[in-house]
Amino acid sequence: MGWGHFDGQGIPASTMAEVVERFTLSARGDRLDYTMVFTDPETFVEPMTLTKHWVWFPDAEVAIYDCSLDAED
């Protein structure tokens, strides 16, 4: 981790923070499930698990998104 915080609200993240991300495609192939487990024993008393999912739409277009740290807003 290199950004120093857990979220955009300023919850700090220590140098001990670890993030494990998992992407799982549904059996039908129409949904992508996302799970992030954030572990930081200096900030949280237990790991934080965040989940999200995306549903596939055949006609949808995915735009280019630059998620690098050097990207300008």
mmCIF file of the N, C-alpha and C atoms, coordinates in Angstrom:
data_MODEL
# 
_entry.id   MODEL 
# 
loop_
_atom_site.group_PDB 
_atom_site.id 
_atom_site.type_symbol 
_atom_site.label_atom_id 
_atom_site.label_alt_id 
_atom_site.label_comp_id 
_atom_site.label_asym_id 
_atom_site.label_entity_id 
_atom_site.label_seq_id 
_atom_site.pdbx_PDB_ins_code 
_atom_site.Cartn_x 
_atom_site.Cartn_y 
_atom_site.Cartn_z 
_atom_site.occupancy 
_atom_site.B_iso_or_equiv 
_atom_site.pdbx_formal_charge 
_atom_site.auth_seq_id 
_atom_site.auth_comp_id 
_atom_site.auth_asym_id 
_atom_site.auth_atom_id 
_atom_site.pdbx_PDB_model_num 
ATOM 1   N N  . MET A 1 1  ? 0.848   -1.174  0.000   1.00 0.00 ? 1  MET A N  1 
ATOM 2   C CA . MET A 1 1  ? 0.000   0.000   0.000   1.00 0.00 ? 1  MET A CA 1 
ATOM 3   C C  . MET A 1 1  ? 0.885   1.225   0.000   1.00 0.00 ? 1  MET A C  1 
ATOM 4   N N  . GLY A 1 2  ? 0.486   2.226   -0.753  1.00 0.00 ? 2  GLY A N  1 
ATOM 5   C CA . GLY A 1 2  ? 1.304   3.399   -0.814  1.00 0.00 ? 2  GLY A CA 1 
ATOM 6   C C  . GLY A 1 2  ? 0.550   4.693   -0.601  1.00 0.00 ? 2  GLY A C  1 
ATOM 7   N N  . TRP A 1 3  ? -0.747  4.633   -0.349  1.00 0.00 ? 3  TRP A N  1 
ATOM 8   C CA . TRP A 1 3  ? -1.491  5.890   -0.292  1.00 0.00 ? 3  TRP A CA 1 
ATOM 9   C C  . TRP A 1 3  ? -1.711  6.392   1.127   1.00 0.00 ? 3  TRP A C  1 
ATOM 10  N N  . GLY A 1 4  ? -1.475  5.607   2.154   1.00 0.00 ? 4  GLY A N  1 
ATOM 11  C CA . GLY A 1 4  ? -1.505  6.075   3.536   1.00 0.00 ? 4  GLY A CA 1 
ATOM 12  C C  . GLY A 1 4  ? -2.853  6.182   4.212   1.00 0.00 ? 4  GLY A C  1 
ATOM 13  N N  . HIS A 1 5  ? -3.930  5.805   3.531   1.00 0.00 ? 5  HIS A N  1 
ATOM 14  C CA . HIS A 1 5  ? -5.233  5.826   4.184   1.00 0.00 ? 5  HIS A CA 1 
ATOM 15  C C  . HIS A 1 5  ? -6.136  4.732   3.627   1.00 0.00 ? 5  HIS A C  1 
ATOM 16  N N  . PHE A 1 6  ? -7.109  4.343   4.442   1.00 0.00 ? 6  PHE A N  1 
ATOM 17  C CA . PHE A 1 6  ? -8.029  3.265   4.091   1.00 0.00 ? 6  PHE A CA 1 
ATOM 18  C C  . PHE A 1 6  ? -9.083  3.720   3.086   1.00 0.00 ? 6  PHE A C  1 
ATOM 19  N N  . ASP A 1 7  ? -9.537  4.948   3.225   1.00 0.00 ? 7  ASP A N  1 
ATOM 20  C CA . ASP A 1 7  ? -10.602 5.449   2.360   1.00 0.00 ? 7  ASP A CA 1 
ATOM 21  C C  . ASP A 1 7  ? -10.414 6.934   2.077   1.00 0.00 ? 7  ASP A C  1 
ATOM 22  N N  . GLY A 1 8  ? -11.329 7.509   1.356   1.00 0.00 ? 8  GLY A N  1 
ATOM 23  C CA . GLY A 1 8  ? -11.272 8.926   1.032   1.00 0.00 ? 8  GLY A CA 1 
ATOM 24  C C  . GLY A 1 8  ? -11.658 9.834   2.175   1.00 0.00 ? 8  GLY A C  1 
ATOM 25  N N  . GLN A 1 9  ? -12.054 9.256   3.298   1.00 0.00 ? 9  GLN A N  1 
ATOM 26  C CA . GLN A 1 9  ? -12.455 10.050  4.461   1.00 0.00 ? 9  GLN A CA 1 
ATOM 27  C C  . GLN A 1 9  ? -11.295 10.288  5.425   1.00 0.00 ? 9  GLN A C  1 
ATOM 28  N N  . GLY A 1 10 ? -10.148 9.685   5.159   1.00 0.00 ? 10 GLY A N  1 
ATOM 29  C CA . GLY A 1 10 ? -8.969  9.926   5.975   1.00 0.00 ? 10 GLY A CA 1 
ATOM 30  C C  . GLY A 1 10 ? -8.700  8.914   7.071   1.00 0.00 ? 10 GLY A C  1 
ATOM 31  N N  . ILE A 1 11 ? -9.381  7.766   7.070   1.00 0.00 ? 11 ILE A N  1 
ATOM 32  C CA . ILE A 1 11 ? -9.056  6.730   8.055   1.00 0.00 ? 11 ILE A CA 1 
ATOM 33  C C  . ILE A 1 11 ? -7.648  6.256   7.737   1.00 0.00 ? 11 ILE A C  1 
ATOM 34  N N  . PRO A 1 12 ? -6.729  6.368   8.699   1.00 0.00 ? 12 PRO A N  1 
ATOM 35  C CA . PRO A 1 12 ? -5.324  6.048   8.408   1.00 0.00 ? 12 PRO A CA 1 
ATOM 36  C C  . PRO A 1 12 ? -5.088  4.567   8.151   1.00 0.00 ? 12 PRO A C  1 
ATOM 37  N N  . ALA A 1 13 ? -4.031  4.301   7.419   1.00 0.00 ? 13 ALA A N  1 
ATOM 38  C CA . ALA A 1 13 ? -3.565  2.935   7.186   1.00 0.00 ? 13 ALA A CA 1 
ATOM 39  C C  . ALA A 1 13 ? -2.090  2.902   7.579   1.00 0.00 ? 13 ALA A C  1 
ATOM 40  N N  . SER A 1 14 ? -1.722  1.933   8.373   1.00 0.00 ? 14 SER A N  1 
ATOM 41  C CA . SER A 1 14 ? -0.340  1.825   8.819   1.00 0.00 ? 14 SER A CA 1 
ATOM 42  C C  . SER A 1 14 ? 0.509   1.100   7.773   1.00 0.00 ? 14 SER A C  1 
ATOM 43  N N  . THR A 1 15 ? 1.773   0.994   8.053   1.00 0.00 ? 15 THR A N  1 
ATOM 44  C CA . THR A 1 15 ? 2.676   0.254   7.161   1.00 0.00 ? 15 THR A CA 1 
ATOM 45  C C  . THR A 1 15 ? 2.438   -1.254  7.241   1.00 0.00 ? 15 THR A C  1 
ATOM 46  N N  . MET A 1 16 ? 1.641   -1.692  8.211   1.00 0.00 ? 16 MET A N  1 
ATOM 47  C CA . MET A 1 16 ? 1.312   -3.114  8.352   1.00 0.00 ? 16 MET A CA 1 
ATOM 48  C C  . MET A 1 16 ? 0.071   -3.510  7.545   1.00 0.00 ? 16 MET A C  1 
ATOM 49  N N  . ALA A 1 17 ? -0.564  -2.560  6.873   1.00 0.00 ? 17 ALA A N  1 
ATOM 50  C CA . ALA A 1 17 ? -1.801  -2.822  6.134   1.00 0.00 ? 17 ALA A CA 1 
ATOM 51  C C  . ALA A 1 17 ? -1.560  -3.786  4.980   1.00 0.00 ? 17 ALA A C  1 
ATOM 52  N N  . GLU A 1 18 ? -2.506  -4.695  4.806   1.00 0.00 ? 18 GLU A N  1 
ATOM 53  C CA . GLU A 1 18 ? -2.471  -5.652  3.696   1.00 0.00 ? 18 GLU A CA 1 
ATOM 54  C C  . GLU A 1 18 ? -3.853  -5.698  3.056   1.00 0.00 ? 18 GLU A C  1 
ATOM 55  N N  . VAL A 1 19 ? -3.878  -5.793  1.743   1.00 0.00 ? 19 VAL A N  1 
ATOM 56  C CA . VAL A 1 19 ? -5.131  -5.876  0.999   1.00 0.00 ? 19 VAL A CA 1 
ATOM 57  C C  . VAL A 1 19 ? -5.109  -7.136  0.141   1.00 0.00 ? 19 VAL A C  1 
ATOM 58  N N  . VAL A 1 20 ? -6.185  -7.919  0.220   1.00 0.00 ? 20 VAL A N  1 
ATOM 59  C CA . VAL A 1 20 ? -6.347  -9.092  -0.635  1.00 0.00 ? 20 VAL A CA 1 
ATOM 60  C C  . VAL A 1 20 ? -7.625  -8.876  -1.431  1.00 0.00 ? 20 VAL A C  1 
ATOM 61  N N  . GLU A 1 21 ? -7.514  -8.882  -2.756  1.00 0.00 ? 21 GLU A N  1 
ATOM 62  C CA . GLU A 1 21 ? -8.664  -8.698  -3.625  1.00 0.00 ? 21 GLU A CA 1 
ATOM 63  C C  . GLU A 1 21 ? -8.954  -9.995  -4.360  1.00 0.00 ? 21 GLU A C  1 
ATOM 64  N N  . ARG A 1 22 ? -10.249 -10.305 -4.499  1.00 0.00 ? 22 ARG A N  1 
ATOM 65  C CA . ARG A 1 22 ? -10.657 -11.498 -5.233  1.00 0.00 ? 22 ARG A CA 1 
ATOM 66  C C  . ARG A 1 22 ? -11.784 -11.139 -6.189  1.00 0.00 ? 22 ARG A C  1 
ATOM 67  N N  . PHE A 1 23 ? -11.650 -11.587 -7.421  1.00 0.00 ? 23 PHE A N  1 
ATOM 68  C CA . PHE A 1 23 ? -12.685 -11.424 -8.429  1.00 0.00 ? 23 PHE A CA 1 
ATOM 69  C C  . PHE A 1 23 ? -13.185 -12.819 -8.779  1.00 0.00 ? 23 PHE A C  1 
ATOM 70  N N  . THR A 1 24 ? -14.502 -13.009 -8.753  1.00 0.00 ? 24 THR A N  1 
ATOM 71  C CA . THR A 1 24 ? -15.083 -14.316 -9.040  1.00 0.00 ? 24 THR A CA 1 
ATOM 72  C C  . THR A 1 24 ? -16.194 -14.161 -10.072 1.00 0.00 ? 24 THR A C  1 
ATOM 73  N N  . LEU A 1 25 ? -16.092 -14.885 -11.159 1.00 0.00 ? 25 LEU A N  1 
ATOM 74  C CA . LEU A 1 25 ? -17.117 -14.866 -12.199 1.00 0.00 ? 25 LEU A CA 1 
ATOM 75  C C  . LEU A 1 25 ? -18.202 -15.873 -11.846 1.00 0.00 ? 25 LEU A C  1 
ATOM 76  N N  . SER A 1 26 ? -19.458 -15.460 -12.007 1.00 0.00 ? 26 SER A N  1 
ATOM 77  C CA . SER A 1 26 ? -20.570 -16.367 -11.701 1.00 0.00 ? 26 SER A CA 1 
ATOM 78  C C  . SER A 1 26 ? -20.571 -17.552 -12.662 1.00 0.00 ? 26 SER A C  1 
ATOM 79  N N  . ALA A 1 27 ? -21.263 -18.607 -12.284 1.00 0.00 ? 27 ALA A N  1 
ATOM 80  C CA . ALA A 1 27 ? -21.333 -19.817 -13.114 1.00 0.00 ? 27 ALA A CA 1 
ATOM 81  C C  . ALA A 1 27 ? -21.934 -19.519 -14.482 1.00 0.00 ? 27 ALA A C  1 
ATOM 82  N N  . ARG A 1 28 ? -22.889 -18.599 -14.555 1.00 0.00 ? 28 ARG A N  1 
ATOM 83  C CA . ARG A 1 28 ? -23.507 -18.222 -15.837 1.00 0.00 ? 28 ARG A CA 1 
ATOM 84  C C  . ARG A 1 28 ? -22.662 -17.224 -16.614 1.00 0.00 ? 28 ARG A C  1 
ATOM 85  N N  . GLY A 1 29 ? -21.667 -16.651 -15.980 1.00 0.00 ? 29 GLY A N  1 
ATOM 86  C CA . GLY A 1 29 ? -20.783 -15.707 -16.654 1.00 0.00 ? 29 GLY A CA 1 
ATOM 87  C C  . GLY A 1 29 ? -21.355 -14.316 -16.826 1.00 0.00 ? 29 GLY A C  1 
ATOM 88  N N  . ASP A 1 30 ? -22.417 -13.992 -16.090 1.00 0.00 ? 30 ASP A N  1 
ATOM 89  C CA . ASP A 1 30 ? -23.060 -12.691 -16.263 1.00 0.00 ? 30 ASP A CA 1 
ATOM 90  C C  . ASP A 1 30 ? -22.878 -11.746 -15.070 1.00 0.00 ? 30 ASP A C  1 
ATOM 91  N N  . ARG A 1 31 ? -22.083 -12.157 -14.107 1.00 0.00 ? 31 ARG A N  1 
ATOM 92  C CA . ARG A 1 31 ? -21.864 -11.324 -12.919 1.00 0.00 ? 31 ARG A CA 1 
ATOM 93  C C  . ARG A 1 31 ? -20.441 -11.530 -12.426 1.00 0.00 ? 31 ARG A C  1 
ATOM 94  N N  . LEU A 1 32 ? -19.782 -10.422 -12.101 1.00 0.00 ? 32 LEU A N  1 
ATOM 95  C CA . LEU A 1 32 ? -18.438 -10.466 -11.543 1.00 0.00 ? 32 LEU A CA 1 
ATOM 96  C C  . LEU A 1 32 ? -18.517 -9.977  -10.108 1.00 0.00 ? 32 LEU A C  1 
ATOM 97  N N  . ASP A 1 33 ? -18.194 -10.865 -9.171  1.00 0.00 ? 33 ASP A N  1 
ATOM 98  C CA . ASP A 1 33 ? -18.204 -10.516 -7.751  1.00 0.00 ? 33 ASP A CA 1 
ATOM 99  C C  . ASP A 1 33 ? -16.807 -10.103 -7.320  1.00 0.00 ? 33 ASP A C  1 
ATOM 100 N N  . TYR A 1 34 ? -16.758 -9.082  -6.481  1.00 0.00 ? 34 TYR A N  1 
ATOM 101 C CA . TYR A 1 34 ? -15.486 -8.529  -5.997  1.00 0.00 ? 34 TYR A CA 1 
ATOM 102 C C  . TYR A 1 34 ? -15.499 -8.525  -4.479  1.00 0.00 ? 34 TYR A C  1 
ATOM 103 N N  . THR A 1 35 ? -14.423 -9.012  -3.884  1.00 0.00 ? 35 THR A N  1 
ATOM 104 C CA . THR A 1 35 ? -14.256 -8.973  -2.434  1.00 0.00 ? 35 THR A CA 1 
ATOM 105 C C  . THR A 1 35 ? -12.873 -8.419  -2.125  1.00 0.00 ? 35 THR A C  1 
ATOM 106 N N  . MET A 1 36 ? -12.821 -7.450  -1.221  1.00 0.00 ? 36 MET A N  1 
ATOM 107 C CA . MET A 1 36 ? -11.554 -6.891  -0.754  1.00 0.00 ? 36 MET A CA 1 
ATOM 108 C C  . MET A 1 36 ? -11.488 -7.086  0.761   1.00 0.00 ? 36 MET A C  1 
ATOM 109 N N  . VAL A 1 37 ? -10.420 -7.704  1.229   1.00 0.00 ? 37 VAL A N  1 
ATOM 110 C CA . VAL A 1 37 ? -10.200 -7.863  2.664   1.00 0.00 ? 37 VAL A CA 1 
ATOM 111 C C  . VAL A 1 37 ? -9.011  -6.984  3.026   1.00 0.00 ? 37 VAL A C  1 
ATOM 112 N N  . PHE A 1 38 ? -9.268  -6.012  3.879   1.00 0.00 ? 38 PHE A N  1 
ATOM 113 C CA . PHE A 1 38 ? -8.262  -5.036  4.311   1.00 0.00 ? 38 PHE A CA 1 
ATOM 114 C C  . PHE A 1 38 ? -7.904  -5.361  5.746   1.00 0.00 ? 38 PHE A C  1 
ATOM 115 N N  . THR A 1 39 ? -6.647  -5.722  5.983   1.00 0.00 ? 39 THR A N  1 
ATOM 116 C CA . THR A 1 39 ? -6.168  -6.076  7.317   1.00 0.00 ? 39 THR A CA 1 
ATOM 117 C C  . THR A 1 39 ? -5.121  -5.061  7.742   1.00 0.00 ? 39 THR A C  1 
ATOM 118 N N  . ASP A 1 40 ? -5.345  -4.445  8.895   1.00 0.00 ? 40 ASP A N  1 
ATOM 119 C CA . ASP A 1 40 ? -4.391  -3.490  9.456   1.00 0.00 ? 40 ASP A CA 1 
ATOM 120 C C  . ASP A 1 40 ? -4.527  -3.514  10.973  1.00 0.00 ? 40 ASP A C  1 
ATOM 121 N N  . PRO A 1 41 ? -3.703  -4.310  11.649  1.00 0.00 ? 41 PRO A N  1 
ATOM 122 C CA . PRO A 1 41 ? -3.841  -4.466  13.102  1.00 0.00 ? 41 PRO A CA 1 
ATOM 123 C C  . PRO A 1 41 ? -3.607  -3.173  13.890  1.00 0.00 ? 41 PRO A C  1 
ATOM 124 N N  . GLU A 1 42 ? -2.987  -2.178  13.283  1.00 0.00 ? 42 GLU A N  1 
ATOM 125 C CA . GLU A 1 42 ? -2.785  -0.904  13.992  1.00 0.00 ? 42 GLU A CA 1 
ATOM 126 C C  . GLU A 1 42 ? -3.989  0.026   13.877  1.00 0.00 ? 42 GLU A C  1 
ATOM 127 N N  . THR A 1 43 ? -4.880  -0.240  12.925  1.00 0.00 ? 43 THR A N  1 
ATOM 128 C CA . THR A 1 43 ? -6.032  0.641   12.710  1.00 0.00 ? 43 THR A CA 1 
ATOM 129 C C  . THR A 1 43 ? -7.351  -0.028  13.071  1.00 0.00 ? 43 THR A C  1 
ATOM 130 N N  . PHE A 1 44 ? -7.506  -1.315  12.743  1.00 0.00 ? 44 PHE A N  1 
ATOM 131 C CA . PHE A 1 44 ? -8.761  -2.027  12.966  1.00 0.00 ? 44 PHE A CA 1 
ATOM 132 C C  . PHE A 1 44 ? -8.552  -3.214  13.903  1.00 0.00 ? 44 PHE A C  1 
ATOM 133 N N  . VAL A 1 45 ? -9.584  -3.552  14.667  1.00 0.00 ? 45 VAL A N  1 
ATOM 134 C CA . VAL A 1 45 ? -9.488  -4.694  15.573  1.00 0.00 ? 45 VAL A CA 1 
ATOM 135 C C  . VAL A 1 45 ? -9.717  -6.018  14.854  1.00 0.00 ? 45 VAL A C  1 
ATOM 136 N N  . GLU A 1 46 ? -10.290 -5.973  13.652  1.00 0.00 ? 46 GLU A N  1 
ATOM 137 C CA . GLU A 1 46 ? -10.471 -7.173  12.840  1.00 0.00 ? 46 GLU A CA 1 
ATOM 138 C C  . GLU A 1 46 ? -10.426 -6.758  11.370  1.00 0.00 ? 46 GLU A C  1 
ATOM 139 N N  . PRO A 1 47 ? -10.194 -7.695  10.461  1.00 0.00 ? 47 PRO A N  1 
ATOM 140 C CA . PRO A 1 47 ? -10.138 -7.351  9.038   1.00 0.00 ? 47 PRO A CA 1 
ATOM 141 C C  . PRO A 1 47 ? -11.463 -6.755  8.549   1.00 0.00 ? 47 PRO A C  1 
ATOM 142 N N  . MET A 1 48 ? -11.362 -5.790  7.649   1.00 0.00 ? 48 MET A N  1 
ATOM 143 C CA . MET A 1 48 ? -12.532 -5.174  7.012   1.00 0.00 ? 48 MET A CA 1 
ATOM 144 C C  . MET A 1 48 ? -12.761 -5.896  5.692   1.00 0.00 ? 48 MET A C  1 
ATOM 145 N N  . THR A 1 49 ? -13.984 -6.347  5.457   1.00 0.00 ? 49 THR A N  1 
ATOM 146 C CA . THR A 1 49 ? -14.322 -7.000  4.201   1.00 0.00 ? 49 THR A CA 1 
ATOM 147 C C  . THR A 1 49 ? -15.328 -6.136  3.458   1.00 0.00 ? 49 THR A C  1 
ATOM 148 N N  . LEU A 1 50 ? -14.975 -5.771  2.239   1.00 0.00 ? 50 LEU A N  1 
ATOM 149 C CA . LEU A 1 50 ? -15.851 -4.976  1.388   1.00 0.00 ? 50 LEU A CA 1 
ATOM 150 C C  . LEU A 1 50 ? -16.203 -5.814  0.162   1.00 0.00 ? 50 LEU A C  1 
ATOM 151 N N  . THR A 1 51 ? -17.452 -5.735  -0.267  1.00 0.00 ? 51 THR A N  1 
ATOM 152 C CA . THR A 1 51 ? -17.886 -6.495  -1.433  1.00 0.00 ? 51 THR A CA 1 
ATOM 153 C C  . THR A 1 51 ? -18.589 -5.577  -2.426  1.00 0.00 ? 51 THR A C  1 
ATOM 154 N N  . LYS A 1 52 ? -18.574 -5.992  -3.669  1.00 0.00 ? 52 LYS A N  1 
ATOM 155 C CA . LYS A 1 52 ? -19.218 -5.265  -4.750  1.00 0.00 ? 52 LYS A CA 1 
ATOM 156 C C  . LYS A 1 52 ? -19.444 -6.260  -5.874  1.00 0.00 ? 52 LYS A C  1 
ATOM 157 N N  . HIS A 1 53 ? -20.323 -5.943  -6.782  1.00 0.00 ? 53 HIS A N  1 
ATOM 158 C CA . HIS A 1 53 ? -20.495 -6.805  -7.951  1.00 0.00 ? 53 HIS A CA 1 
ATOM 159 C C  . HIS A 1 53 ? -20.851 -5.963  -9.169  1.00 0.00 ? 53 HIS A C  1 
ATOM 160 N N  . TRP A 1 54 ? -20.575 -6.527  -10.315 1.00 0.00 ? 54 TRP A N  1 
ATOM 161 C CA . TRP A 1 54 ? -20.915 -5.916  -11.594 1.00 0.00 ? 54 TRP A CA 1 
ATOM 162 C C  . TRP A 1 54 ? -21.697 -6.940  -12.402 1.00 0.00 ? 54 TRP A C  1 
ATOM 163 N N  . VAL A 1 55 ? -22.755 -6.475  -13.049 1.00 0.00 ? 55 VAL A N  1 
ATOM 164 C CA . VAL A 1 55 ? -23.574 -7.337  -13.899 1.00 0.00 ? 55 VAL A CA 1 
ATOM 165 C C  . VAL A 1 55 ? -23.232 -7.024  -15.344 1.00 0.00 ? 55 VAL A C  1 
ATOM 166 N N  . TRP A 1 56 ? -23.057 -8.065  -16.146 1.00 0.00 ? 56 TRP A N  1 
ATOM 167 C CA . TRP A 1 56 ? -22.698 -7.900  -17.545 1.00 0.00 ? 56 TRP A CA 1 
ATOM 168 C C  . TRP A 1 56 ? -23.937 -7.594  -18.381 1.00 0.00 ? 56 TRP A C  1 
ATOM 169 N N  . PHE A 1 57 ? -23.828 -6.542  -19.180 1.00 0.00 ? 57 PHE A N  1 
ATOM 170 C CA . PHE A 1 57 ? -24.852 -6.181  -20.144 1.00 0.00 ? 57 PHE A CA 1 
ATOM 171 C C  . PHE A 1 57 ? -24.212 -6.269  -21.526 1.00 0.00 ? 57 PHE A C  1 
ATOM 172 N N  . PRO A 1 58 ? -24.726 -7.096  -22.420 1.00 0.00 ? 58 PRO A N  1 
ATOM 173 C CA . PRO A 1 58 ? -24.082 -7.328  -23.715 1.00 0.00 ? 58 PRO A CA 1 
ATOM 174 C C  . PRO A 1 58 ? -23.826 -6.063  -24.533 1.00 0.00 ? 58 PRO A C  1 
ATOM 175 N N  . ASP A 1 59 ? -24.688 -5.044  -24.421 1.00 0.00 ? 59 ASP A N  1 
ATOM 176 C CA . ASP A 1 59 ? -24.537 -3.840  -25.232 1.00 0.00 ? 59 ASP A CA 1 
ATOM 177 C C  . ASP A 1 59 ? -23.724 -2.740  -24.547 1.00 0.00 ? 59 ASP A C  1 
ATOM 178 N N  . ALA A 1 60 ? -23.282 -2.968  -23.346 1.00 0.00 ? 60 ALA A N  1 
ATOM 179 C CA . ALA A 1 60 ? -22.551 -1.933  -22.605 1.00 0.00 ? 60 ALA A CA 1 
ATOM 180 C C  . ALA A 1 60 ? -21.128 -1.793  -23.137 1.00 0.00 ? 60 ALA A C  1 
ATOM 181 N N  . GLU A 1 61 ? -20.634 -0.563  -23.136 1.00 0.00 ? 61 GLU A N  1 
ATOM 182 C CA . GLU A 1 61 ? -19.258 -0.293  -23.521 1.00 0.00 ? 61 GLU A CA 1 
ATOM 183 C C  . GLU A 1 61 ? -18.473 0.124   -22.284 1.00 0.00 ? 61 GLU A C  1 
ATOM 184 N N  . VAL A 1 62 ? -17.289 -0.394  -22.153 1.00 0.00 ? 62 VAL A N  1 
ATOM 185 C CA . VAL A 1 62 ? -16.436 -0.053  -21.024 1.00 0.00 ? 62 VAL A CA 1 
ATOM 186 C C  . VAL A 1 62 ? -15.442 0.998   -21.497 1.00 0.00 ? 62 VAL A C  1 
ATOM 187 N N  . ALA A 1 63 ? -15.437 2.137   -20.812 1.00 0.00 ? 63 ALA A N  1 
ATOM 188 C CA . ALA A 1 63 ? -14.539 3.230   -21.173 1.00 0.00 ? 63 ALA A CA 1 
ATOM 189 C C  . ALA A 1 63 ? -13.160 3.000   -20.557 1.00 0.00 ? 63 ALA A C  1 
ATOM 190 N N  . ILE A 1 64 ? -12.160 3.597   -21.151 1.00 0.00 ? 64 ILE A N  1 
ATOM 191 C CA . ILE A 1 64 ? -10.798 3.530   -20.618 1.00 0.00 ? 64 ILE A CA 1 
ATOM 192 C C  . ILE A 1 64 ? -10.742 4.341   -19.330 1.00 0.00 ? 64 ILE A C  1 
ATOM 193 N N  . TYR A 1 65 ? -10.085 3.794   -18.319 1.00 0.00 ? 65 TYR A N  1 
ATOM 194 C CA . TYR A 1 65 ? -9.938  4.480   -17.034 1.00 0.00 ? 65 TYR A CA 1 
ATOM 195 C C  . TYR A 1 65 ? -8.490  4.305   -16.578 1.00 0.00 ? 65 TYR A C  1 
ATOM 196 N N  . ASP A 1 66 ? -7.808  5.403   -16.388 1.00 0.00 ? 66 ASP A N  1 
ATOM 197 C CA . ASP A 1 66 ? -6.411  5.360   -15.939 1.00 0.00 ? 66 ASP A CA 1 
ATOM 198 C C  . ASP A 1 66 ? -6.391  5.418   -14.421 1.00 0.00 ? 66 ASP A C  1 
ATOM 199 N N  . CYS A 1 67 ? -6.114  4.290   -13.775 1.00 0.00 ? 67 CYS A N  1 
ATOM 200 C CA . CYS A 1 67 ? -6.126  4.230   -12.317 1.00 0.00 ? 67 CYS A CA 1 
ATOM 201 C C  . CYS A 1 67 ? -4.734  4.336   -11.714 1.00 0.00 ? 67 CYS A C  1 
ATOM 202 N N  . SER A 1 68 ? -3.769  4.777   -12.491 1.00 0.00 ? 68 SER A N  1 
ATOM 203 C CA . SER A 1 68 ? -2.420  4.915   -11.964 1.00 0.00 ? 68 SER A CA 1 
ATOM 204 C C  . SER A 1 68 ? -2.342  6.082   -10.991 1.00 0.00 ? 68 SER A C  1 
ATOM 205 N N  . LEU A 1 69 ? -1.383  6.045   -10.096 1.00 0.00 ? 69 LEU A N  1 
ATOM 206 C CA . LEU A 1 69 ? -1.203  7.121   -9.119  1.00 0.00 ? 69 LEU A CA 1 
ATOM 207 C C  . LEU A 1 69 ? -0.810  8.420   -9.786  1.00 0.00 ? 69 LEU A C  1 
ATOM 208 N N  . ASP A 1 70 ? -0.269  8.354   -10.996 1.00 0.00 ? 70 ASP A N  1 
ATOM 209 C CA . ASP A 1 70 ? 0.169   9.553   -11.705 1.00 0.00 ? 70 ASP A CA 1 
ATOM 210 C C  . ASP A 1 70 ? -0.955  10.193  -12.523 1.00 0.00 ? 70 ASP A C  1 
ATOM 211 N N  . ALA A 1 71 ? -2.121  9.568   -12.557 1.00 0.00 ? 71 ALA A N  1 
ATOM 212 C CA . ALA A 1 71 ? -3.229  10.104  -13.373 1.00 0.00 ? 71 ALA A CA 1 
ATOM 213 C C  . ALA A 1 71 ? -3.727  11.414  -12.789 1.00 0.00 ? 71 ALA A C  1 
ATOM 214 N N  . GLU A 1 72 ? -4.058  12.332  -13.655 1.00 0.00 ? 72 GLU A N  1 
ATOM 215 C CA . GLU A 1 72 ? -4.615  13.614  -13.205 1.00 0.00 ? 72 GLU A CA 1 
ATOM 216 C C  . GLU A 1 72 ? -6.104  13.500  -13.122 1.00 0.00 ? 72 GLU A C  1 
ATOM 217 N N  . ASP A 1 73 ? -6.701  14.236  -12.175 1.00 0.00 ? 73 ASP A N  1 
ATOM 218 C CA . ASP A 1 73 ? -8.152  14.231  -12.011 1.00 0.00 ? 73 ASP A CA 1 
ATOM 219 C C  . ASP A 1 73 ? -8.845  14.957  -13.127 1.00 0.00 ? 73 ASP A C  1 
# 
